[in-house]
């Protein structure tokens, strides 16, 4: 990812979570250690208003922030441990009710109270691989990015991690077999 190489989705009302539940889940592999902020996902508008952000800091700890106004003074939820550079990690950021959670590889990492931030913003675009300003690119790979307006349980998050972890082992091969092309 770079300031010229990222994914952007213009405003989408399906991502206007308001004060409701939400979940961001992705597999990632950070390739560079200690390089400062690396943005995985950002949903915000340069003019301000509600938004959210998921990024790694210079110590490779996952940061999850939600704001109703401006990121300047917003507290963030930081994962309890750093990610291993060069290894695939599943992380999940959840807001359920008035609590924010982060999970690393299916295990609860950290929690923090959310002050009911309304993150609906009709000007917000969603950026993958860079911050809304197209700075702070992510140095690595992302896979299986999912965003939802629901909050999975800890058991569901662990189950997804365990079901998918085999896809991220050396030499993994996966096919959908059978006579139907329906994914169930």
C-alpha positions in Angstrom: 0.0 0.0 0.0 1.1 3.6 -0.6 -0.5 7.1 -1.1 -1.2 6.0 -4.7 -2.0 2.3 -4.1 -4.9 1.6 -1.7 -8.6 0.7 -1.7 -11.3 3.4 -1.2 -15.1 3.1 -1.0 -17.0 6.4 -1.1 -19.7 6.9 1.5 -21.8 3.8 2.0 -24.8 4.0 4.4 -24.3 0.3 5.3 -21.2 1.5 7.2 -22.9 4.3 9.1 -23.0 2.4 12.3 -24.1 5.3 14.5 -23.8 4.2 18.1 -24.5 0.5 17.3 -22.5 -2.7 17.3 -19.8 -3.3 14.7 -17.1 -5.7 13.9 -14.0 -5.4 11.7 -12.1 -8.7 11.1 -9.1 -9.3 8.9 -6.0 -11.4 8.5 -2.9 -9.4 8.2 0.9 -9.9 7.8 3.0 -6.9 8.8 6.3 -6.9 6.9 8.2 -4.0 8.5 8.8 -3.5 12.3 9.1 -0.3 14.1 8.2 1.9 11.2 5.6 4.0 13.0 1.9 4.2 12.2 0.6 1.7 9.6 -3.1 2.1 8.8 -5.1 -1.0 8.1 -8.6 0.6 7.8 -9.9 4.1 8.1 -13.4 5.5 7.8 -13.5 9.2 8.1 -13.8 12.5 6.3 -11.2 15.2 6.0 -13.8 17.7 7.2 -14.3 15.8 10.5 -17.3 14.1 12.0 -17.7 10.5 13.2 -15.2 7.8 12.1 -13.2 4.8 13.0 -9.6 3.7 12.5 -7.6 0.5 12.9 -3.8 0.7 12.7 -0.5 -0.6 14.0 1.7 1.7 16.0 5.5 1.7 16.0 5.6 -1.2 18.5 3.3 -3.4 16.2 0.4 -3.2 18.7 -3.0 -3.0 17.2 -4.9 0.3 17.8 -8.7 0.6 17.5 -10.2 4.1 17.7 -13.8 5.3 17.3 -14.7 9.0 17.4 -17.8 11.2 17.1 -15.8 14.2 16.1 -12.0 14.3 15.7 -9.3 11.7 16.2 -6.9 14.3 17.9 -7.8 13.5 21.5 -9.7 10.2 21.2 -8.5 7.4 23.4 -7.7 4.2 21.6 -7.9 0.6 22.5 -4.5 -1.0 22.2 -3.9 -4.7 21.9 -2.2 -6.3 24.9 0.6 -7.7 22.9 2.5 -6.9 19.7 1.9 -8.8 16.4 4.7 -11.0 15.1 6.2 -9.3 12.0 6.2 -11.6 9.0 3.5 -13.9 10.4 -0.2 -14.0 9.5 -2.4 -12.7 12.4 -6.2 -12.6 12.6 -7.4 -9.6 14.4 -10.9 -8.6 15.2 -12.1 -5.2 16.5 -15.6 -5.2 18.0 -17.9 -2.6 19.6 -20.7 -4.4 21.4 -23.0 -2.1 23.4 -20.8 0.3 25.3 -17.6 -1.8 25.2 -14.8 -2.0 22.6 -12.8 -5.3 22.3 -9.8 -6.5 20.3 -9.0 -10.1 19.6 -5.7 -11.5 18.3 -5.8 -15.0 16.8 -9.2 -15.7 18.3 -8.3 -14.7 21.8 -9.5 -11.6 23.7 -6.6 -9.1 23.9 -8.0 -5.9 25.4 -11.3 -4.1 26.3 -12.3 -0.5 27.0 -15.5 1.4 27.6 -16.9 3.3 24.6 -18.6 6.6 25.4 -21.3 6.0 22.9 -19.6 7.7 20.0 -21.9 8.2 17.0 -19.8 7.3 14.0 -22.4 8.1 11.3 -20.9 10.6 8.9 -22.5 11.2 5.4 -19.1 12.5 4.1 -17.0 9.6 5.3 -15.2 7.3 2.8 -13.7 4.0 3.8 -10.0 3.5 3.1 -8.1 0.2 3.2 -4.3 0.3 3.5 -4.0 4.0 4.2 -5.5 6.7 6.5 -8.3 8.9 5.2 -5.6 11.4 4.2 -3.9 8.7 2.1 -0.9 8.8 4.5 0.5 6.1 6.9 0.3 3.2 4.5 0.2 -0.4 5.7 3.4 -2.3 5.0 2.3 -5.8 4.5 -0.6 -8.0 3.3 -4.3 -8.1 4.1 -6.8 -10.9 3.5 -10.4 -11.8 4.4 -11.4 -8.3 5.4 -15.0 -8.2 6.8 -17.0 -5.4 8.3 -20.4 -5.9 9.8 -23.0 -4.1 11.9 -23.1 -7.0 14.3 -20.9 -8.0 17.2 -19.9 -11.7 17.1 -19.4 -13.5 20.4 -15.9 -14.5 21.6 -16.8 -18.1 20.8 -17.7 -17.1 17.2 -14.5 -15.2 16.8 -12.5 -18.1 18.1 -14.3 -20.5 15.8 -13.6 -18.3 12.7 -10.0 -18.1 13.6 -9.7 -21.9 14.0 -11.6 -22.6 10.8 -9.5 -20.3 8.7 -6.1 -20.7 10.2 -5.3 -23.7 7.9 -5.5 -21.3 4.9 -2.5 -19.4 6.2 0.0 -22.2 6.7 2.9 -22.8 4.3 1.7 -24.5 1.2 -1.9 -24.4 2.0 -4.4 -25.3 -0.7 -8.1 -24.8 -0.6 -10.9 -25.7 -3.0 -14.7 -25.7 -2.9 -15.6 -29.2 -3.9 -18.8 -30.8 -5.0 -21.4 -30.3 -7.7 -22.7 -26.9 -6.5 -21.1 -23.5 -6.7 -23.0 -22.3 -3.6 -20.9 -21.4 -0.6 -22.5 -22.6 2.6 
